[in-house]
Amino acid sequence: MDNLLLLGAAMLATGCVAGVMAGLFGIGGGIVIVPVLEFTLGFLGVDPAIRMHVAVATSLATIIPTSIASARAHHQREVVDLEIVKRWAFFVLIGALAGAWIAAQVHSRILAMVFASLALLIALKMILLPKSRNLTNDVPHGPLVSLIPTAIGCLSSMMGIGGGTFSVMTLTLFNQPIHRAVGTAALLGLVISLPGTIGFIVTGWSDVRVPPGSLGYVSLIGFALIAPATVMTAPIGAKIAHSFSEKKLSMLFGAFLVLAAARLFYKAFV
């Protein structure tokens, strides 16, 4: 019972910290939750071999309700490009399932290195290239283009994020207005988080090393507490954000990702 209470308190704290940071930097999901949750699980003594698996899986689960709410809100404003979603959804789903399967096969150390490497690339982009140039005038068609949503689904599932970071960046490179890119990415986030979560539940079903109150690699306690705490504390971060310029916020978020990546690299090699 004491262990469950400690786990619950830790998950609640994770949600609060992640919420403030998500509101501060204007970006939600696992890019913030995963490193914070991985640290929390380490503090609780969860086996290092599956620590990242639990962090990634639980993060994906918390993204499901967030994606639904976000997609509905954006759809009401008519900024979700359903044509792109129809063209990309199948490939994103296949990528998400593949990402969850690949992640379950490797040691937590490898998963940490994947997250850290991609987070570092995103950080460098935000610090050095805050504004991107368009690559095309519209979202391209063709068989090879399917590799893009497949990669977005796979990498996002492995990292435990809803794909907004990759989807928005990609769609804006394809000359999509930022609001339409964000709205479309919100719906694609559901296509990533739902199958990704199911994949982690199935692959972790018989793993006895998971913390108490887990369904596969998904911590149900984390799922129940992180999402509400994130929603409640995000406005605090958003309020703080107004005291910074867009450029400073971008650099600050980049610095956070650099520190998170450095810590995960350190933990992976020690």
Secondary structure, 3 states (H helix, E strand, C coil): CHHHHHHHHHHHHHHHHHHHHHHHHCCCCHHHHHHHHHHHHHHCCCCHHHHHHHHHHHHHHHHHHHHHHHHHHHHHCCCCCHHHHHHHHHHHHHHHHHHHHHHHHCCHHHHHHHHHHHHHHHHHHHHHCCCCCCCCCCCCCCHHHHHHHHHHHHHHHHHCCCCHHHHHHHHHHCCCCHHHHHHHHHHHHHHHHHHHHHHHHHHCCCCCCCCCCEECCEEHHHHHHHHHHHHHHHHHHHHHHCCCCHHHHHHHHHHHHHHHHHHHHHHHHC
